[in-house]
Amino acid sequence: MRCYVFPGQGTQKKGMGRSLFGRFPDLRARADGMLGYSVEELCLENPERRLSETAYAQPAIYVVNALHWSAAREDLPPADFFAGHSLGEYSALFAAGAFDFETGLALVRRRAELMSEVSGGAMAAVVGVSEQIVEETLKRHDATGVVIANYNAPEQFVLSGGREELARIRSVFEKVEGVRGFVPVRVSGPFHAPSMAPAAARFRTLLASVDVGELRTPVISNVTGRPFGPDAQEVRDLLAEQIAKPVRWTDCIRYLRDAGVSVFTELGESKVLTSLIDRITTAPKPAPDLRRDLIERIKREILQPEIGDEALGFDEDASFRQLGLNSIIYVRLARRAGTVLGIPIKPDVIFQHRSCAALADYLLTRDDVTGAAAPEAAPAPLREYQDERVTALLRDCANGTLGVDRTIEAIRALA
């Protein structure tokens, strides 16, 4: 199976798209009409070094990605999946038919404007150590204003936060055993961090008026590491969340690999994603983290339906009291938890373990919950099937990610 991936901000460079602007003059003209300036001149000449500015870089990358997609449609086989890194997700959704070129460009331009208005922050990549070491280092040195914004590869993470705090923590990380680099990222703000929440909220308002079409090809969400569902509102919600939520690129690629993708093709002006994908697919697959999986299930499947999207960003160690829950909500949470996990749970259990982490720790002590918390096992016929790629396709068909016709086509393509 084949996946086309689209790069995001940070990959822009003078001269990008040079071989394609002349090949697709209609697309270039439509972009110029939307933007009010020559995107070809911006990309080829980089006047006043504007490609370093978010407001210009994001539309330029989106247009160049669209040029590469136009060429791929003529020159390459069809894709089974699309994925894009951060900004690149808009290119993936455009390619899959979620919206037309102009709608995508309008969204990207407004997204860039909103994100560029958040000042005082920066981003930097930490290379060479695990997620656990990064998190422990931030916590040990009280870097509360710095978060992991991009999970790019098993040993590459991008931090986002205030410039001064990142400068302070740089010297700390450079002394950590195993760290091979602390590299500033070419962006103008603290993207994919809580400080972007106001921009995400304003962008959500714009998205509410945008028509989102049915995806012709599955697209993997940066926020969840799973395919966007068929609900247009889910696409809008996840695009808004993506601005202030981390990019879970490692999870995206692991999902695709498990789904049977063996060929990843990067469409764009860089090979950054190709390098990251190589690191992800050659690294040993980590053992399941049942506690982490259960905490995420509590947030998304138990809390979110009752209190909304606030649950997704809620601190796992914070008390539910901060959410203003009353006794009626506790009863409803207990009922929902029982339904989700398939076991009886009394309201006083929720009341006595009033944080996501505390509730997860309690549930994992129960023998009847351990199986429910673990990843769902495949039915016996799937486990016995010899081709893992077919198994992954059948699972996606069973859970609704792929339609029956699409599944049959994909299986035939493997023959």
N, C-alpha and C positions, 0 to 999 in steps of 0.2 A: 504494500500500500504506500501511497505517496502523500506527503504534506508539503505545501508551500508556506513559507514563513516570511514575514515582512518586518524589517528593522524599524526602530524608533529613533527618538531624538538622541543626539550624541554621535550619530553616524554621518551627519551632514558634512559636506566638503565642497570646496570650489571645484567646478567642473562636472558635478554629478548630473547625470542625464544627458550628457553631450551627444551620445550616439543615438538617442531616442526622440529628442524633441522634433527633429526633422521627419522622423518616421511616422509620428502621430500628431500632425499639425492641428487637427480638430480638437484634440484633448488639450493641447497647449493653448489654443484660442479660448476654449471654454474656461480654463483656469484664469487666464488673463482677465476675462470679462468678470469673473467672480471676485478676483483680488484687487483689480484696479491698477495693476502694474504688471510688468513683464516677468513672469516666473522664470523664463529661460535666461534672461539677463541676470536675475538674482542668483540662479544656480551656477551660471558659467562665469560671471564676472565678480560676484559677491561684493557689490558696491557698498562702501562704508562698513565693510565686514558685518553686514546684516545677518548673515547665516549664523552668527553667534548669538543672535537675539531670538528668544523663544517665539515671539510673535511672527517672525519671518521663517524661522527654521522649521516649525511644525507644518505649516502649509506646504513649504517647499518639499519636505520629505514625503508628505502624502501624495503630492503630484508626481514626484519621481517614482514612488512605489507604484502608482497607477500606470505610469508608462511601462514599467517592467512587467506589470501584470498584463497589459495589453500585448506586449511582445510574447509573454509566456502562453497566452491563449492561442497565438498563431504558431508558436514554435515548439511547445512542450505538451506532453500528455495531460489529460485532466487530473485534477487533484481529488483525493479522497477526504482530505481535511485541509483547513487553513488555520494559521495562528499568527499573531503579531505581538511584538514586544512593546507594551505601553502604547505609544502613539500608533505603532504598526498594527494594532488591533483594528483600527478604523479602516486600514487598507484591506485587512482580512475580511471584515464585514462587507465592505464594498464589493470585493471579489465574489463573496458568497451570495450577493443579491439583497442584503439587508436594506440598502438605500442606493440611490444613483450617485454618480460622481460628484455632481454639484452639491447634493445634500451632505455628503461626507466631507467635502471641502468646507462648507459653511460651518459644520460642527467643529471641525479641526481648527478653523480660524478662530471661532469663539472660545474654544477650549484653550488655545494658546494665549489669547488675550486675558482670560481669567487667571490662568496659571502665572502669567508674567506679572500680574498685579500683586502677587504675594512675594514680597521682597525680604531680604535679610537672612536668606537661607542658602544652603548649598548641598551638594551630594559628593560622596567619595566612595570608591570601591575598595573593599578589603579582600585580599587574595591570599589563599594558602591555608586557611583554617576552617573548622566546621562551624555550623550555625550555633551550636552549643557554646563554643569558645567565644564567638562574637557576642552572644547575649550575656554570658557571664562577665566578659570584660566591660561591657557597657554598664552592667549593674554594679560591679565591684567599684567602678570609678565614678559612680553617680552621674552618668551621662543621661539624665532623664529626658533631655530634649532631643536625643538622637535615637532614631529607630531604624530597623532594617526596612528599606524601601523596595529593594529588588532581590529576590532569591534567584540569582542568575545561573548558578551551578553549585554542586555540592561543596565547593570551597571557594566560591566567589559571591560576595554579597555587597550590595550598595547601601550605604548609610545615608540618611537624610536628616537634616536638622539645621540649627543656627550656625552661621559661619564661625563664630568664636568658639562654640562648643566643639565643632568638628576640628578646628585647629588645635584645641587643647587635647582632644582624644587621639589625634594623629600620633603624637609622640608616644602615647601609651601603646597603641597598636604596633608601632614599629619596633617595640621592645618585646612583644609577645612572640614566644617561640613558634615557628612555623609560618609566620606572616611573611609573605614574599613581596607585598606591596600595599601601599595606601595611596590610591591614585584619584585625584580630583576628577569629577565627571563634568563634561562641557554642557552644563545646563545653568539656568539663571535663577533657580529657586529650589526650595526643599520639596520636591515632588514626591507624591505617593506617601505622604506623612500627614499626621493629624492637623498640622497647620494649614493644610490645603482644604480643610472641611468647608470653609465659607465659599471657596471657589466651586467645590463639588455641589453645594446646595444651589448656587446660582445656575450652574450648568444643568442641574436636574430640572429646573423650571423651563429651560429651553428645550430639553429633550421631550418634555411632556407634549409638545406640539409637533413632534417629528413622527412621520409615518415610518414604521419599520416593517419591511416585508419578510416573507418566509425565507429562511436560509436554504439555498439550493444545495449547499455543502456544509457539513458541520464546522463550526468555528469554536476554538478553545478559548475560554475566558481567562484573562490574567488574574481575576479576583478569586475564582474558585479552582482553577486548574482542571476544569471539566467543560464539556461542550455547553454553549448557550442552549437553553431550552426553546421550545417552539413559541412561548409566550412573548409577544413584542414588548410588554411591560418589563419583563425580566431583562431583556436586552438594554432597555433604557436605564433601569436601576443599576445594572452592573457597570455600564459606561459612566454613570455618575459616581458610583463608589470607587471606580478605578483611580480617579484623580487623587483620592486621599488614602487609598488602600495599597498595600504592597503588591508588586508584580511577582506572582508565583510561577516564574518561568520554568523552574526545575520540575514542579508538579505538572505543568502543561506538557512538557516533553516526556515525562514518565508515563503520563496517561496515554499519549500518542503511541509510545513504544509498546505499551501493554495492549493497545488496540490493534496492533499489527503493523504499524507504520515502520518501514525499513528504509525509505528514501525521503530525506529532508532536503528541500531546495530553497535556498535563500534568494528572494527576489528583491534586489535593491543595490545599493552602491557599496556595500561592505560585506565582509565575511565574519562579522562579529558573532552573529547568531550561529553560524556554522561551527565556529570554534566552541561556543558554549554547548551546543548540542552534542558535539563529540565528547566533551567532558562528562556530560550527564549520562549519555548512553553507554559509556565505557566504565563508569563508576559502579561499584557494587551497589545493588539495591538495598536500602536500609530496611531493617526489621520494622514491622508495624509498631507504631507508638499508640497503644490502646488508650492510654490516658489522654493524649493529645486529641486523638480521634473522637473520644467521648466528649471532651470539653467542646469541641467544634460542633458536635451533634446537639449538645445542650443549647448552645447559642442559636444555631440555625433552625433546628427542628422543634425545640421546646420553647425557648424564650422569644424568638423573633415573631412567631405567629401571634403571640399575646401582646407584645409591646412595640413591635415594629423593628426597623433597621437599626435602632440604637443598640439592640442586643448584639449585633455582629461586631461592633467595636468596643463592647463592654469589657473592662479589665477582668480577667478570669479570677483574680483574687479579691475583687471588690465585692462588698456585701450587696445583696439584692435590695437592701434598704435604700441605697442610692437611687434606685429606679422608682421609688415611691410606691412599691407594691403593697396592696392590702390583702386581707385574709381571703377575699373572694378570688383574687388573682392566684394566691398560693394554692387554693383548691383546684383551679383550672390548670395550673402548671403541673400539679401532681397527676391529674387525669391525663394530660397530654403526655407526660413522661411515661406513664403506664402504657399508653397506646403506642408511642414510638418504640419503647424497649420491649413491649410485650409482657410486662410483669406488673403485679400490683404495687403501687407506691402510695403511701398515705401522705396527706398534706403536711403532717408534722415533720416528715422527712425533709421536705423542702424548707420548712421553717427552721429546722435545726442545722441545716447545711446550706447557709445562705450565700454561697458564691458558686460560680461554675466549677472552679477547681475543687472546692470542698465537696460539692455534690458528686462530682466525678469520682473522687477518691472513695467516698462512701459506696457508690454504686459498684465500683470495682472490687469491693470486699465481698459482695454478694455473688454466690455461685450462679444464681439464676440470671445475673446481668452480664457476666463475663462473656458469654457467647453472643449476647445481643450487642455488646460494645465492639466486638471484633468485626473486621470486614466480613461481609456475607460470603459464605463459602459457595462455590459453584455447585450446581446439581451434579450428581454422579455422571450422567452422560457427557457433560461438558468436561469434567475432569479427565474422563477416559479418552477424550478425543485427542488424536496425535498431533494435530497442527494447532499450535497456540494462537496463531493469527486468526484462524477460523473461530476458535473458542472466544476470543475477544470480540469478534464481530457478532457472534450469537448472543453474547451477554448484552452488547449495546442494543441489539434488536429487542431483547427481552425487556430491558428497562426503558425503552422508548427513545433512546438517543438516535438510533438509526431506524428508518422505515424498512418494511419487509423488502420492497423492491430494491432499495439501495443496498441492503445486506446481501441479497442474491447477486446483484451486479458485482459487489466487492469480492464475494467468495469466488465467483466465476473468474475474476481478474487474477486470482491467486493460482488458478489452475495452470 
